[in-house]
Amino acid sequence: MRDIREHPSVEADVIVVGGGFAGITAARELKRSGRSVALLEARDRLGGRALSAPIGDGKIVELGAEFHGKAQRIIAGTARELGIDSYRVHDEGDRLIDWDGELVRWRGMMPRIGPATLADFGQAALRLERMARRVPLDAPWRAPGADRWDSETMASWARRNLRTRGGRRLMQVMIEAGLAATPADVSLLHVLYYSQGAGGFRAMTSVTGGTLERRFVGGSQNIAERLAESIRAETYHGAIVRKVRHTGTHVRVIGEGFEAVGRRVVLAIPVPLAGRIDYDPPLPAHRDQLTQRLTFGSAIKYLALYDEPFWRKEGLTGMVISPDGPVRAVMDSCPPDGTPGVLAVFVTGPAAREVSRLAPGERRETVLRALTRFFGPRAAWPYEVIEQNWMAEPYTRGCYHSYAPPGLYTSYGPGLREPIGRIHWAGAETVTAEYGAMGGAIDSGRRVALEVIGRDSGEAPARTDAAPENRFDDVFRRMDEAEKHD
């Protein structure tokens, strides 16, 4: 990567802002199509919400995006193409749920916390999955029940459709652990849309058969780094974008000490952050209103490192679900060989906002108290605790992804992807598959590259919901055939 301070004036056909999976993919595919590109990244690293940290002996821990399952085919396929293997998350033994002051061991799909609660939650989960199947992944606002589903929160739906206190509590912790947001803030339509892309509502927080089933050898950020190898010379770090000036013929992307000029710009950054950029002329009201409403989840991730995964010897998987206290979930996050022992701790939703106000020492003690309650005295003595507060990240400001409040999709949904003149949008919240996930971000990069190619050629881009991994093969085959006839 190049330091933008050493290149204050940059020119390219397409300026891509954001060095996460979406921006990297858009830039490399546009370069493959013959366009010149400049990829601008504010940080001194690539990967966006994927962040891996070395812990010695060539091993890493994941501070950001980490897991994938069978439904996340795009990221899995991309990793295979790059020669990056994955491995199963440890899921042998009992899981734990902290329920009404008691630690309950359980196996299977649902914890054993009373037949009435399980029956109540089970029927609600099945109902949600049936509803979700009616939601088009490319346009959730066109679902048959979109107006009704987008007019209420997940909390209001749960109050009407779950009859037991236990069922409602279980629903709340599933949403807070899975979306890093409270059910009272999230549109029911968003939950249906998100769960559809995750492989089902129950898959959102499941290990075997769910979205938490596998991890990548060498870390998720390694995938982003490998994807970016072909565009290293076109990538600039330290490029903090403050303003976009756009006309009918070109765009000027302006930041601290630099200016990049191109025919088009792709903004591959979180939608809420895109709203903080100054646009000249201003964006249409509907787009500005959209960015004001889409909200990032609240999440702090902690990694507690131990000499060994002692919980495995005690017959535990390392997975914990807790509707009480600050910690909503814990996962075994050990390297492939099982050492050192690593527990990933997720503090999400309102609890994350409360914990973030504490002093660093208090935050650490809060997490260790929870781990000691779950796993006993040995959990109180990790040799290292690593904190990643995604809400405090200046170029992210939240995690795991953005969520939609009631009314956003049906009022503003198409604006998530619609280009505005020479400005194009990409990112994990603009997707037609795997919303909020690494694969979704990759898919959005492919989509927006096709969009730019189509606008330049005067042709409509290929359908965005068809075989995402094969779209560019078709595009470049047609280009090769055209060259042969010239």
VMD Tcl script that draws the C-alpha trace (Angstrom):
set ca {
  {0.00 0.00 0.00}
  {1.01 3.59 -0.59}
  {0.87 6.41 1.93}
  {-1.60 8.98 0.62}
  {0.56 11.74 2.12}
  {3.21 10.92 -0.47}
  {0.62 11.04 -3.28}
  {-1.53 14.14 -2.67}
  {-2.91 14.07 -6.22}
  {-4.40 10.84 -7.56}
  {-6.21 10.19 -10.84}
  {-8.03 7.04 -11.98}
  {-11.11 5.99 -13.90}
  {-12.82 4.88 -10.67}
  {-12.06 6.00 -7.12}
  {-13.05 3.37 -4.55}
  {-13.42 4.51 -0.94}
  {-13.08 1.82 1.72}
  {-10.61 -1.07 1.96}
  {-12.91 -3.74 3.36}
  {-14.13 -6.78 1.43}
  {-16.53 -4.68 -0.66}
  {-14.04 -2.02 -1.72}
  {-11.23 -4.49 -2.41}
  {-13.52 -6.65 -4.55}
  {-14.90 -3.69 -6.49}
  {-11.41 -2.34 -7.18}
  {-9.91 -5.66 -8.30}
  {-12.85 -6.50 -10.57}
  {-12.84 -3.05 -12.13}
  {-9.11 -3.37 -12.74}
  {-9.73 -6.75 -14.38}
  {-12.19 -5.01 -16.71}
  {-9.50 -2.61 -17.91}
  {-10.36 0.40 -15.74}
  {-7.75 2.24 -13.75}
  {-8.63 2.35 -10.07}
  {-7.52 4.01 -6.85}
  {-8.53 2.35 -3.58}
  {-8.59 4.77 -0.64}
  {-8.49 3.42 2.93}
  {-8.51 5.62 6.02}
  {-6.77 3.05 8.22}
  {-3.24 1.71 7.87}
  {-4.63 -1.76 7.18}
  {-7.16 -3.53 4.95}
  {-10.09 -5.70 5.96}
  {-12.66 -3.33 7.46}
  {-14.56 -5.24 10.14}
  {-12.22 -8.23 9.73}
  {-9.24 -7.79 12.05}
  {-6.80 -10.52 13.06}
  {-4.13 -10.14 15.76}
  {-1.00 -12.31 16.07}
  {-0.47 -14.15 19.37}
  {2.83 -15.90 18.60}
  {3.90 -19.15 16.92}
  {2.24 -17.99 13.72}
  {-1.21 -18.07 15.31}
  {-3.87 -15.38 15.36}
  {-7.03 -14.41 17.16}
  {-9.99 -12.68 15.58}
  {-10.99 -9.26 16.86}
  {-13.73 -8.86 14.25}
  {-15.48 -11.01 11.64}
  {-14.76 -14.62 12.42}
  {-17.38 -17.29 11.73}
  {-19.17 -18.69 8.71}
  {-21.47 -21.60 7.97}
  {-23.05 -23.50 5.10}
  {-25.28 -20.60 4.11}
  {-22.28 -18.28 3.69}
  {-21.26 -19.76 0.35}
  {-19.69 -16.62 -1.11}
  {-16.98 -16.14 1.50}
  {-16.34 -19.89 1.66}
  {-15.95 -20.07 -2.12}
  {-13.68 -17.04 -2.17}
  {-11.44 -18.56 0.50}
  {-11.19 -21.82 -1.45}
  {-10.18 -19.94 -4.60}
  {-7.41 -18.25 -2.60}
  {-6.21 -21.53 -1.11}
  {-7.34 -20.64 2.42}
  {-8.71 -23.53 4.46}
  {-11.29 -23.47 7.21}
  {-11.86 -25.63 10.27}
  {-14.77 -26.52 12.50}
  {-15.47 -24.58 15.68}
  {-15.25 -26.85 18.73}
  {-18.79 -28.08 19.40}
  {-18.28 -31.31 21.33}
  {-19.82 -31.43 24.79}
  {-22.36 -29.30 26.61}
  {-23.27 -25.69 26.03}
  {-24.32 -23.39 28.86}
  {-27.17 -20.96 29.36}
  {-27.30 -18.63 32.34}
  {-31.00 -18.80 33.13}
  {-32.71 -17.26 36.15}
  {-29.56 -17.46 38.22}
  {-28.77 -21.06 37.31}
  {-26.23 -22.42 34.83}
  {-27.98 -25.03 32.69}
  {-26.07 -27.49 30.50}
  {-27.65 -28.41 27.20}
  {-27.10 -30.05 23.83}
  {-29.02 -29.98 20.59}
  {-30.86 -27.06 19.02}
  {-32.36 -25.50 22.17}
  {-31.46 -25.27 25.88}
  {-33.50 -27.27 28.39}
  {-35.21 -24.48 30.28}
  {-38.73 -25.83 30.63}
  {-41.12 -27.43 28.15}
  {-43.49 -24.46 28.01}
  {-40.67 -22.02 27.20}
  {-39.17 -24.34 24.58}
  {-42.51 -24.99 22.90}
  {-43.32 -21.30 22.88}
  {-39.97 -20.22 21.47}
  {-39.92 -23.12 19.01}
  {-43.25 -22.24 17.44}
  {-42.20 -18.58 17.15}
  {-38.87 -19.50 15.52}
  {-40.62 -21.73 12.98}
  {-43.12 -18.99 12.23}
  {-40.31 -16.51 11.65}
  {-38.57 -18.90 9.28}
  {-41.78 -19.43 7.28}
  {-42.28 -15.68 7.01}
  {-38.64 -15.12 6.05}
  {-38.95 -17.43 3.06}
  {-41.34 -14.88 1.54}
  {-38.74 -12.09 1.69}
  {-36.84 -11.48 -1.58}
  {-33.14 -11.13 -0.83}
  {-32.67 -8.51 -3.54}
  {-35.59 -6.34 -2.38}
  {-37.07 -7.09 1.08}
  {-39.40 -4.12 0.68}
  {-41.24 -6.11 -2.03}
  {-42.17 -8.99 0.27}
  {-45.93 -9.74 0.32}
  {-46.16 -8.65 3.96}
  {-43.52 -5.94 3.85}
  {-45.74 -3.02 4.86}
  {-47.06 -4.87 7.89}
  {-43.75 -6.42 8.93}
  {-41.87 -3.13 8.53}
  {-44.39 -1.26 10.66}
  {-43.47 -3.00 13.91}
  {-40.42 -3.88 15.93}
  {-39.20 -7.35 16.74}
  {-40.17 -6.65 20.35}
  {-43.81 -5.84 19.53}
  {-44.07 -8.98 17.39}
  {-42.62 -11.08 20.21}
  {-45.11 -9.68 22.72}
  {-47.98 -10.73 20.49}
  {-46.64 -14.12 19.41}
  {-44.87 -15.51 22.45}
  {-47.05 -16.31 25.43}
  {-44.43 -17.13 28.06}
  {-41.99 -14.86 29.83}
  {-39.25 -17.39 29.15}
  {-39.98 -17.45 25.43}
  {-39.78 -13.68 25.21}
  {-36.52 -13.57 27.20}
  {-34.99 -16.22 24.97}
  {-36.06 -14.27 21.88}
  {-34.48 -11.11 23.27}
  {-31.11 -12.71 23.97}
  {-31.07 -14.34 20.53}
  {-31.59 -10.95 18.86}
  {-29.09 -9.14 21.07}
  {-26.45 -11.85 20.59}
  {-27.11 -12.29 16.86}
  {-27.68 -8.70 15.73}
  {-26.01 -6.67 18.53}
  {-29.24 -4.69 18.89}
  {-32.26 -4.80 21.16}
  {-35.53 -6.15 19.68}
  {-37.24 -2.86 20.53}
  {-35.06 -1.06 17.98}
  {-35.15 -3.49 15.06}
  {-37.79 -3.82 12.36}
  {-39.41 -7.25 12.12}
  {-38.80 -7.11 8.37}
  {-35.08 -6.61 8.99}
  {-34.94 -9.71 11.21}
  {-36.70 -11.74 8.52}
  {-34.40 -10.39 5.80}
  {-31.24 -10.97 7.80}
  {-32.19 -14.47 8.94}
  {-33.10 -15.47 5.38}
  {-29.57 -14.67 4.26}
  {-28.10 -16.43 7.31}
  {-29.77 -19.76 6.52}
  {-32.71 -19.42 8.90}
  {-33.56 -17.75 12.18}
  {-32.23 -20.57 14.34}
  {-29.01 -20.74 12.30}
  {-28.12 -17.17 13.35}
  {-26.76 -18.35 16.72}
  {-26.04 -22.03 16.00}
  {-22.65 -23.71 15.67}
  {-23.05 -27.06 13.87}
  {-25.33 -26.38 10.91}
  {-25.43 -22.65 11.64}
  {-23.52 -19.45 10.96}
  {-20.96 -20.16 13.72}
  {-19.82 -23.52 12.37}
  {-16.40 -22.72 10.89}
  {-13.41 -20.35 11.12}
  {-10.69 -19.60 8.58}
  {-7.14 -20.82 9.03}
  {-4.95 -17.75 9.34}
  {-7.90 -15.48 10.00}
  {-10.58 -13.65 8.06}
  {-8.45 -10.58 7.47}
  {-6.02 -12.79 5.56}
  {-8.74 -13.28 2.93}
  {-8.98 -9.52 2.43}
  {-5.20 -9.21 2.21}
  {-4.98 -11.96 -0.38}
  {-7.84 -10.48 -2.42}
  {-5.98 -7.16 -2.50}
  {-2.69 -8.54 -3.84}
  {-3.46 -7.56 -7.43}
  {-4.26 -3.94 -6.49}
  {-1.49 -3.17 -3.99}
  {-0.01 -0.48 -6.23}
  {-3.44 1.19 -6.54}
  {-4.16 1.16 -2.78}
  {-3.58 4.20 -0.55}
  {-3.73 4.14 3.25}
  {-4.27 7.09 5.57}
  {-6.82 8.45 3.07}
  {-9.53 9.98 5.25}
  {-12.25 11.17 2.88}
  {-14.13 14.29 3.92}
  {-15.81 15.56 0.74}
  {-17.10 14.33 -2.62}
  {-17.66 16.85 -5.40}
  {-19.59 15.33 -8.28}
  {-20.60 16.71 -11.66}
  {-21.96 15.26 -14.86}
  {-18.47 14.36 -16.08}
  {-16.26 13.50 -13.08}
  {-15.89 13.28 -9.32}
  {-13.38 14.78 -6.90}
  {-12.78 12.91 -3.65}
  {-11.15 15.23 -1.15}
  {-9.52 14.40 2.16}
  {-6.89 15.60 4.57}
  {-3.99 16.61 2.35}
  {-5.07 14.86 -0.85}
  {-7.47 14.91 -3.79}
  {-8.44 11.99 -6.03}
  {-10.12 12.62 -9.37}
  {-12.02 10.08 -11.43}
  {-14.95 9.51 -13.72}
  {-16.86 7.63 -11.00}
  {-16.61 6.94 -7.29}
  {-17.63 3.82 -5.35}
  {-18.31 4.41 -1.67}
  {-17.73 1.02 -0.06}
  {-18.07 2.12 3.54}
  {-20.83 1.59 6.13}
  {-23.98 3.50 5.23}
  {-24.00 5.54 8.49}
  {-20.42 6.68 7.78}
  {-21.26 7.58 4.18}
  {-23.73 10.04 5.64}
  {-20.91 11.92 7.38}
  {-19.19 12.85 4.13}
  {-19.86 16.32 2.70}
  {-21.33 16.10 -0.81}
  {-21.26 18.94 -3.32}
  {-23.92 19.23 -4.58}
  {-25.81 17.71 -1.62}
  {-27.31 14.26 -2.03}
  {-31.04 13.97 -2.69}
  {-33.16 14.13 0.44}
  {-34.20 10.46 0.29}
  {-30.57 9.28 0.42}
  {-29.69 11.66 3.24}
  {-32.73 10.57 5.22}
  {-31.73 6.95 4.69}
  {-28.25 7.46 6.14}
  {-29.78 9.17 9.17}
  {-31.95 6.15 9.93}
  {-29.76 3.09 9.33}
  {-28.04 2.33 12.63}
  {-25.01 0.26 13.57}
  {-25.25 -2.46 16.18}
  {-23.42 -2.03 19.49}
  {-20.69 -4.59 20.16}
  {-17.51 -5.01 22.17}
  {-15.53 -8.19 21.62}
  {-13.15 -9.58 24.22}
  {-10.66 -12.40 23.80}
  {-9.49 -14.16 26.96}
  {-6.34 -16.26 26.41}
  {-5.41 -19.24 28.59}
  {-2.59 -21.79 28.49}
  {-5.10 -24.46 27.48}
  {-8.83 -24.77 26.74}
  {-9.64 -26.18 30.19}
  {-13.39 -26.07 29.54}
  {-13.04 -28.85 26.97}
  {-11.70 -31.24 29.62}
  {-14.78 -30.42 31.68}
  {-17.06 -31.51 28.84}
  {-18.01 -28.01 27.69}
  {-17.98 -26.58 24.19}
  {-17.17 -23.09 25.43}
  {-20.46 -21.69 24.13}
  {-22.56 -19.68 26.59}
  {-25.80 -17.75 26.14}
  {-26.78 -15.29 28.85}
  {-29.89 -13.07 28.92}
  {-28.67 -11.48 32.19}
  {-25.58 -9.46 32.96}
  {-23.36 -7.68 30.42}
  {-22.16 -10.73 28.44}
  {-24.63 -12.04 25.88}
  {-22.54 -14.86 24.39}
  {-19.22 -16.69 24.66}
  {-17.60 -18.91 22.03}
  {-14.59 -21.21 21.87}
  {-12.19 -19.32 19.57}
  {-9.09 -21.50 19.79}
  {-6.61 -21.93 16.90}
  {-6.94 -25.15 14.88}
  {-4.64 -27.15 17.19}
  {-6.55 -26.08 20.30}
  {-3.80 -24.05 21.94}
  {-3.76 -21.61 23.47}
  {-7.24 -21.68 24.94}
  {-9.22 -18.70 23.65}
  {-12.70 -17.61 24.68}
  {-14.40 -14.95 22.53}
  {-16.75 -12.85 24.67}
  {-19.49 -10.75 23.09}
  {-20.95 -7.77 24.94}
  {-23.73 -6.47 22.71}
  {-26.76 -4.20 22.51}
  {-27.61 -1.93 25.47}
  {-25.09 -3.81 27.64}
  {-22.26 -2.81 25.29}
  {-23.20 0.85 25.60}
  {-23.23 0.59 29.39}
  {-19.92 -1.29 29.60}
  {-18.22 1.14 27.21}
  {-18.73 3.93 29.76}
  {-16.69 2.09 32.40}
  {-12.97 2.59 32.96}
  {-10.72 0.04 31.20}
  {-9.97 -1.85 34.42}
  {-13.65 -2.03 35.32}
  {-14.53 -3.36 31.87}
  {-11.92 -6.11 32.19}
  {-13.11 -7.10 35.65}
  {-16.73 -7.15 34.47}
  {-15.87 -9.64 31.74}
  {-13.74 -11.83 34.01}
  {-16.50 -11.99 36.62}
  {-18.87 -13.28 33.97}
  {-16.36 -15.87 32.71}
  {-15.67 -17.03 36.26}
  {-19.37 -17.52 36.84}
  {-19.68 -19.54 33.63}
  {-16.50 -21.65 33.80}
  {-15.26 -21.53 37.38}
  {-12.12 -20.13 39.11}
  {-9.68 -21.00 36.32}
  {-11.47 -18.54 34.02}
  {-10.49 -15.67 36.33}
  {-6.81 -15.96 35.36}
  {-6.21 -15.56 31.62}
  {-2.68 -14.57 30.70}
  {-4.06 -11.91 28.37}
  {-7.36 -10.14 27.69}
  {-7.77 -8.27 24.41}
  {-10.58 -5.75 23.95}
  {-11.97 -4.54 20.63}
  {-14.65 -1.89 21.05}
  {-16.10 -1.54 17.56}
  {-18.29 1.35 18.64}
  {-15.14 3.37 19.32}
  {-13.50 2.53 15.97}
  {-13.50 5.90 14.14}
  {-13.91 4.33 10.68}
  {-16.53 1.76 11.73}
  {-18.49 3.07 14.76}
  {-20.33 -0.16 15.47}
  {-20.73 -3.85 14.75}
  {-21.64 -6.47 13.63}
  {-23.50 -4.55 10.91}
  {-26.19 -1.93 10.47}
  {-29.79 -2.74 11.26}
  {-33.00 -1.18 10.01}
  {-35.60 0.35 12.33}
  {-39.30 0.16 11.42}
  {-40.19 1.90 8.18}
  {-36.72 2.10 6.67}
  {-37.00 -0.63 4.03}
  {-40.48 0.23 2.79}
  {-39.74 3.97 2.71}
  {-36.09 4.09 1.64}
  {-35.01 0.56 0.69}
  {-34.16 1.07 -3.00}
  {-31.90 3.98 -2.03}
  {-29.43 1.56 -0.45}
  {-28.09 0.63 -3.88}
  {-29.36 3.22 -6.38}
  {-26.46 5.23 -7.89}
  {-26.67 9.00 -7.65}
  {-25.09 10.38 -10.77}
  {-21.51 9.15 -10.72}
  {-21.66 8.00 -7.10}
  {-22.11 4.26 -6.51}
  {-22.69 2.39 -3.24}
  {-21.27 -0.88 -1.97}
  {-20.89 -2.60 1.40}
  {-22.38 -5.37 3.50}
  {-25.62 -3.42 3.99}
  {-26.27 -2.96 0.24}
  {-26.37 -6.64 -0.60}
  {-28.62 -9.15 -2.30}
  {-27.19 -12.11 -0.37}
  {-25.68 -12.74 3.07}
  {-26.60 -9.40 4.60}
  {-23.99 -7.93 6.92}
  {-21.53 -10.78 6.32}
  {-18.12 -11.00 4.67}
  {-19.59 -12.78 1.67}
  {-22.30 -10.17 1.35}
  {-19.66 -7.45 1.19}
  {-17.80 -9.35 -1.54}
  {-21.04 -9.78 -3.47}
  {-21.73 -6.05 -3.23}
  {-18.27 -5.31 -4.66}
  {-19.00 -7.54 -7.64}
  {-22.42 -5.98 -8.10}
  {-21.16 -2.41 -8.04}
  {-18.32 -3.20 -10.45}
  {-20.86 -4.60 -12.91}
  {-22.96 -1.50 -12.32}
  {-20.06 0.80 -13.21}
  {-19.19 -1.27 -16.29}
  {-22.83 -1.21 -17.36}
  {-23.14 2.56 -16.92}
  {-19.95 3.16 -18.90}
  {-21.07 0.91 -21.73}
  {-24.67 2.05 -21.67}
  {-25.86 -1.47 -20.88}
  {-27.87 -2.64 -17.89}
  {-25.80 -4.67 -15.39}
  {-26.40 -8.37 -14.97}
  {-29.01 -9.46 -12.43}
  {-27.57 -9.04 -8.95}
  {-29.27 -12.11 -7.51}
  {-27.89 -14.66 -9.97}
  {-24.84 -16.83 -9.24}
  {-22.69 -14.06 -7.74}
  {-19.45 -16.02 -7.97}
  {-19.88 -16.47 -11.74}
  {-20.99 -13.01 -12.82}
  {-17.59 -11.73 -13.88}
  {-16.70 -14.88 -15.76}
  {-19.62 -14.10 -18.08}
  {-18.71 -10.41 -18.35}
  {-15.05 -11.05 -19.25}
  {-15.98 -13.84 -21.68}
  {-18.18 -11.39 -23.58}
  {-15.36 -8.81 -23.53}
  {-12.87 -11.37 -24.90}
  {-15.28 -12.32 -27.67}
  {-15.77 -8.66 -28.58}
  {-12.02 -8.12 -28.80}
  {-11.65 -11.09 -31.17}
  {-14.13 -9.50 -33.57}
  {-12.44 -6.07 -33.49}
}
mol new
graphics top color blue
foreach p $ca { graphics top sphere $p radius 0.5 }
foreach p [lrange $ca 0 end-1] q [lrange $ca 1 end] { graphics top cylinder $p $q radius 0.2 }
display resetview
